[in-house]
Amino acid sequence: MTSAQDRFDRQEDLVPQDRLCRLTASVIGVGAVGRQVALQLAAMGARRLQLVDFDSIELSNVTTQGYPASDVGRTKVDATAEAVRRIDPSIEVDLVCDRYRPKLQVGAAVFACVDSITARAAIWRSAGPPCQFWANGRMLGEVIRVLAVADGVGRDHYPTTLFRQSEAQPGRCTAHGTIYAAGIAAGLMLHQFARWLRAQPVDADASLNLLAGELVVR
């Protein structure tokens, strides 16, 4: 590699670096989907990342979340930050080893990758209004749903998806999952993010059933 710019040559028409380098991206929850989001953001050129998670790595996370076995016992934010810096040591990473709190100042782009509908609703109430771009990835087994907010349509639609926890499909998104589904979910979220960076319309609600081979965009 002869210059810093060489790293982005193959994506320069798809991911505007001038916009990306000026913003902070907050990833709330760095489990299965969130870890993949953070790594993809680092690879595509994000300069400032905020990672929020209170949890530590368990053995099962090696299989479903892509953490190295040597990271078992570490906090997820520490291990993910280390992986981000291996991609690009110049990235600024702000670690919040705690649950999301309403007083936390988030970036212009927020990626909500938490397990429960209750947590999503709480984060949306405080972090949703000030952010410019919002993406929420939901996953259960091989069914993926990605919701994006970048305009009035998305802001009107997203609250309608925040039903009561008692109405949720049984099982957390981490109860049954695979690393490949998490990677796809993260990729779909980053695709919407790239569209927003290019000033293109984003899809407010997209569902992908891998087993059935069905993609539905609302």
C-alpha positions as a Markdown table, in Angstrom:
| # | Residue | x | y | z |
|---|---|---|---|---|
| 1 | Met | 0.0 | 0.0 | 0.0 |
| 2 | Thr | 1.6 | 3.3 | -1.1 |
| 3 | Ser | -0.8 | 5.8 | 0.4 |
| 4 | Ala | -3.7 | 6.0 | 2.8 |
| 5 | Gln | -6.1 | 6.6 | -0.1 |
| 6 | Asp | -5.2 | 3.3 | -1.8 |
| 7 | Arg | -7.2 | 1.4 | 0.9 |
| 8 | Phe | -10.4 | 2.9 | -0.4 |
| 9 | Asp | -9.9 | 2.8 | -4.1 |
| 10 | Arg | -12.3 | -0.1 | -4.8 |
| 11 | Gln | -15.2 | 1.4 | -2.9 |
| 12 | Glu | -14.8 | 5.1 | -3.6 |
| 13 | Asp | -17.8 | 5.3 | -5.9 |
| 14 | Leu | -20.0 | 3.5 | -3.3 |
| 15 | Val | -18.9 | 5.0 | 0.1 |
| 16 | Pro | -18.2 | 8.7 | 0.1 |
| 17 | Gln | -15.2 | 9.1 | 2.4 |
| 18 | Asp | -15.7 | 12.9 | 2.7 |
| 19 | Arg | -19.0 | 12.3 | 4.6 |
| 20 | Leu | -17.9 | 9.2 | 6.4 |
| 21 | Cys | -14.7 | 10.6 | 7.9 |
| 22 | Arg | -16.6 | 13.6 | 9.5 |
| 23 | Leu | -19.1 | 11.6 | 11.6 |
| 24 | Thr | -19.1 | 9.4 | 14.7 |
| 25 | Ala | -20.9 | 6.0 | 14.4 |
| 26 | Ser | -22.3 | 4.6 | 17.6 |
| 27 | Val | -22.8 | 0.8 | 17.8 |
| 28 | Ile | -25.0 | -0.1 | 20.7 |
| 29 | Gly | -24.6 | -3.8 | 21.5 |
| 30 | Val | -21.6 | -5.6 | 20.1 |
| 31 | Gly | -22.9 | -9.1 | 20.1 |
| 32 | Ala | -23.6 | -11.2 | 17.0 |
| 33 | Val | -24.8 | -8.4 | 14.7 |
| 34 | Gly | -23.1 | -5.4 | 16.4 |
| 35 | Arg | -19.6 | -6.9 | 16.3 |
| 36 | Gln | -20.0 | -7.4 | 12.6 |
| 37 | Val | -21.3 | -3.9 | 12.1 |
| 38 | Ala | -18.3 | -2.4 | 14.0 |
| 39 | Leu | -15.8 | -4.4 | 12.0 |
| 40 | Gln | -17.4 | -3.5 | 8.7 |
| 41 | Leu | -17.5 | 0.2 | 9.7 |
| 42 | Ala | -13.8 | 0.0 | 10.4 |
| 43 | Ala | -13.0 | -1.7 | 7.1 |
| 44 | Met | -15.1 | 0.8 | 5.1 |
| 45 | Gly | -13.3 | 3.8 | 6.6 |
| 46 | Ala | -15.2 | 5.1 | 9.7 |
| 47 | Arg | -12.8 | 7.3 | 11.6 |
| 48 | Arg | -14.6 | 7.5 | 14.9 |
| 49 | Leu | -16.5 | 4.6 | 16.5 |
| 50 | Gln | -18.4 | 4.5 | 19.8 |
| 51 | Leu | -19.0 | 0.9 | 21.2 |
| 52 | Val | -21.6 | 0.4 | 23.9 |
| 53 | Asp | -22.0 | -3.0 | 25.7 |
| 54 | Phe | -21.9 | -4.2 | 29.3 |
| 55 | Asp | -21.4 | -7.9 | 28.5 |
| 56 | Ser | -18.4 | -10.2 | 28.6 |
| 57 | Ile | -17.6 | -12.9 | 26.0 |
| 58 | Glu | -18.8 | -16.5 | 26.7 |
| 59 | Leu | -17.6 | -19.6 | 24.9 |
| 60 | Ser | -20.8 | -19.8 | 22.8 |
| 61 | Asn | -19.9 | -16.3 | 21.4 |
| 62 | Val | -16.9 | -17.8 | 19.6 |
| 63 | Thr | -19.4 | -19.7 | 17.3 |
| 64 | Thr | -22.2 | -17.3 | 16.9 |
| 65 | Gln | -20.5 | -13.9 | 17.3 |
| 66 | Gly | -17.1 | -14.5 | 15.8 |
| 67 | Tyr | -15.0 | -13.7 | 18.8 |
| 68 | Pro | -11.6 | -15.6 | 19.1 |
| 69 | Ala | -11.5 | -18.3 | 21.8 |
| 70 | Ser | -8.6 | -16.3 | 23.4 |
| 71 | Asp | -11.1 | -13.5 | 24.1 |
| 72 | Val | -13.4 | -15.5 | 26.3 |
| 73 | Gly | -13.8 | -13.6 | 29.6 |
| 74 | Arg | -12.9 | -10.2 | 28.2 |
| 75 | Thr | -15.5 | -7.5 | 27.8 |
| 76 | Lys | -17.0 | -7.3 | 24.3 |
| 77 | Val | -16.2 | -3.7 | 23.8 |
| 78 | Asp | -12.5 | -4.2 | 24.7 |
| 79 | Ala | -12.2 | -7.2 | 22.3 |
| 80 | Thr | -14.1 | -5.5 | 19.5 |
| 81 | Ala | -12.0 | -2.3 | 19.9 |
| 82 | Glu | -8.8 | -4.4 | 19.6 |
| 83 | Ala | -10.1 | -6.1 | 16.4 |
| 84 | Val | -11.1 | -2.6 | 15.0 |
| 85 | Arg | -7.5 | -1.3 | 15.6 |
| 86 | Arg | -6.1 | -4.3 | 13.9 |
| 87 | Ile | -8.0 | -3.2 | 10.8 |
| 88 | Asp | -6.8 | 0.4 | 11.2 |
| 89 | Pro | -4.9 | 1.6 | 14.2 |
| 90 | Ser | -5.7 | 5.2 | 13.5 |
| 91 | Ile | -9.5 | 4.8 | 14.2 |
| 92 | Glu | -10.6 | 6.6 | 17.3 |
| 93 | Val | -12.7 | 4.2 | 19.5 |
| 94 | Asp | -14.7 | 5.3 | 22.4 |
| 95 | Leu | -15.6 | 2.4 | 24.7 |
| 96 | Val | -18.6 | 2.4 | 27.0 |
| 97 | Cys | -18.6 | -0.8 | 29.0 |
| 98 | Asp | -22.0 | -0.3 | 30.4 |
| 99 | Arg | -25.7 | -0.6 | 29.5 |
| 100 | Tyr | -26.9 | 2.2 | 27.3 |
| 101 | Arg | -28.0 | 5.2 | 29.4 |
| 102 | Pro | -30.3 | 8.0 | 28.1 |
| 103 | Lys | -27.7 | 10.6 | 29.0 |
| 104 | Leu | -25.1 | 9.1 | 26.7 |
| 105 | Gln | -24.2 | 11.4 | 23.8 |
| 106 | Val | -24.3 | 9.3 | 20.6 |
| 107 | Gly | -22.9 | 9.9 | 17.1 |
| 108 | Ala | -24.7 | 11.1 | 14.0 |
| 109 | Ala | -25.1 | 7.5 | 12.9 |
| 110 | Val | -26.5 | 5.0 | 15.4 |
| 111 | Phe | -26.6 | 1.2 | 14.9 |
| 112 | Ala | -28.9 | -0.4 | 17.5 |
| 113 | Cys | -27.9 | -4.0 | 17.8 |
| 114 | Val | -29.5 | -5.0 | 21.1 |
| 115 | Asp | -31.5 | -8.2 | 22.0 |
| 116 | Ser | -34.8 | -7.0 | 23.3 |
| 117 | Ile | -37.7 | -4.9 | 22.0 |
| 118 | Thr | -37.8 | -3.1 | 25.3 |
| 119 | Ala | -34.2 | -2.0 | 25.0 |
| 120 | Arg | -34.7 | -0.9 | 21.4 |
| 121 | Ala | -37.6 | 1.2 | 22.4 |
| 122 | Ala | -35.7 | 2.8 | 25.3 |
| 123 | Ile | -32.7 | 3.6 | 23.1 |
| 124 | Trp | -34.9 | 5.0 | 20.3 |
| 125 | Arg | -36.7 | 7.4 | 22.7 |
| 126 | Ser | -33.4 | 9.2 | 23.6 |
| 127 | Ala | -30.9 | 8.4 | 20.9 |
| 128 | Gly | -33.3 | 8.3 | 17.9 |
| 129 | Pro | -34.4 | 12.0 | 17.8 |
| 130 | Pro | -30.9 | 13.6 | 17.7 |
| 131 | Cys | -29.2 | 11.1 | 15.3 |
| 132 | Gln | -29.2 | 11.7 | 11.5 |
| 133 | Phe | -29.1 | 8.0 | 10.5 |
| 134 | Trp | -30.5 | 5.0 | 12.5 |
| 135 | Ala | -30.3 | 1.4 | 11.7 |
| 136 | Asn | -31.7 | -1.5 | 13.8 |
| 137 | Gly | -30.9 | -5.1 | 13.0 |
| 138 | Arg | -33.2 | -7.9 | 14.3 |
| 139 | Met | -32.4 | -11.5 | 13.9 |
| 140 | Leu | -34.0 | -14.8 | 15.0 |
| 141 | Gly | -32.5 | -17.9 | 13.4 |
| 142 | Glu | -32.3 | -17.4 | 9.7 |
| 143 | Val | -34.9 | -14.5 | 9.6 |
| 144 | Ile | -33.4 | -11.0 | 9.5 |
| 145 | Arg | -35.1 | -7.7 | 9.7 |
| 146 | Val | -33.4 | -4.3 | 9.1 |
| 147 | Leu | -35.1 | -1.0 | 9.9 |
| 148 | Ala | -33.5 | 2.2 | 8.8 |
| 149 | Val | -34.4 | 5.8 | 9.6 |
| 150 | Ala | -33.0 | 8.8 | 7.6 |
| 151 | Asp | -36.1 | 10.8 | 6.8 |
| 152 | Gly | -39.6 | 11.5 | 7.9 |
| 153 | Val | -41.0 | 8.3 | 6.4 |
| 154 | Gly | -38.6 | 6.2 | 8.5 |
| 155 | Arg | -39.2 | 8.2 | 11.6 |
| 156 | Asp | -42.9 | 7.7 | 11.3 |
| 157 | His | -42.6 | 4.0 | 10.6 |
| 158 | Tyr | -40.0 | 2.9 | 13.1 |
| 159 | Pro | -42.1 | 3.5 | 16.3 |
| 160 | Thr | -44.8 | 1.3 | 14.8 |
| 161 | Thr | -42.4 | -1.7 | 15.0 |
| 162 | Leu | -41.8 | -1.2 | 18.8 |
| 163 | Phe | -44.5 | -3.5 | 20.1 |
| 164 | Arg | -44.7 | -4.7 | 23.7 |
| 165 | Gln | -42.1 | -7.3 | 24.8 |
| 166 | Ser | -44.9 | -9.7 | 25.6 |
| 167 | Glu | -45.9 | -9.7 | 22.0 |
| 168 | Ala | -42.4 | -10.5 | 20.7 |
| 169 | Gln | -41.7 | -13.9 | 19.1 |
| 170 | Pro | -40.4 | -16.2 | 21.8 |
| 171 | Gly | -36.6 | -16.3 | 22.1 |
| 172 | Arg | -34.0 | -13.5 | 22.0 |
| 173 | Cys | -32.2 | -12.8 | 18.8 |
| 174 | Thr | -29.2 | -14.5 | 20.3 |
| 175 | Ala | -31.1 | -17.7 | 21.4 |
| 176 | His | -30.7 | -19.3 | 17.9 |
| 177 | Gly | -28.2 | -17.7 | 15.6 |
| 178 | Thr | -25.3 | -18.2 | 13.3 |
| 179 | Ile | -22.3 | -16.1 | 12.4 |
| 180 | Tyr | -23.4 | -16.1 | 8.7 |
| 181 | Ala | -26.8 | -14.7 | 9.5 |
| 182 | Ala | -25.2 | -12.0 | 11.7 |
| 183 | Gly | -22.8 | -11.1 | 8.9 |
| 184 | Ile | -25.6 | -10.7 | 6.4 |
| 185 | Ala | -27.7 | -8.6 | 8.8 |
| 186 | Ala | -24.7 | -6.3 | 9.4 |
| 187 | Gly | -24.1 | -6.1 | 5.7 |
| 188 | Leu | -27.7 | -5.1 | 5.0 |
| 189 | Met | -27.5 | -2.4 | 7.7 |
| 190 | Leu | -24.2 | -1.0 | 6.2 |
| 191 | His | -25.8 | -1.0 | 2.8 |
| 192 | Gln | -28.5 | 1.3 | 4.0 |
| 193 | Phe | -25.8 | 3.4 | 5.7 |
| 194 | Ala | -23.9 | 3.7 | 2.4 |
| 195 | Arg | -27.1 | 4.7 | 0.6 |
| 196 | Trp | -27.6 | 7.5 | 3.1 |
| 197 | Leu | -24.0 | 8.6 | 2.7 |
| 198 | Arg | -24.6 | 8.9 | -1.0 |
| 199 | Ala | -27.8 | 11.0 | -0.3 |
| 200 | Gln | -30.0 | 8.2 | -1.7 |
| 201 | Pro | -33.3 | 7.0 | -0.2 |
| 202 | Val | -33.0 | 4.2 | 2.3 |
| 203 | Asp | -35.4 | 1.3 | 2.8 |
| 204 | Ala | -37.3 | 1.9 | 6.0 |
| 205 | Asp | -38.1 | -1.8 | 6.6 |
| 206 | Ala | -36.6 | -4.9 | 4.9 |
| 207 | Ser | -37.0 | -8.6 | 5.9 |
| 208 | Leu | -34.9 | -11.5 | 4.6 |
| 209 | Asn | -35.8 | -15.1 | 5.2 |
| 210 | Leu | -32.7 | -17.1 | 4.3 |
| 211 | Leu | -34.4 | -20.5 | 4.5 |
| 212 | Ala | -37.3 | -19.5 | 2.3 |
| 213 | Gly | -35.1 | -17.3 | 0.0 |
| 214 | Glu | -37.5 | -14.4 | 0.4 |
| 215 | Leu | -36.7 | -10.7 | 0.6 |
| 216 | Val | -39.5 | -8.2 | 1.4 |
| 217 | Val | -38.9 | -4.4 | 1.3 |
| 218 | Arg | -41.6 | -2.1 | 2.7 |
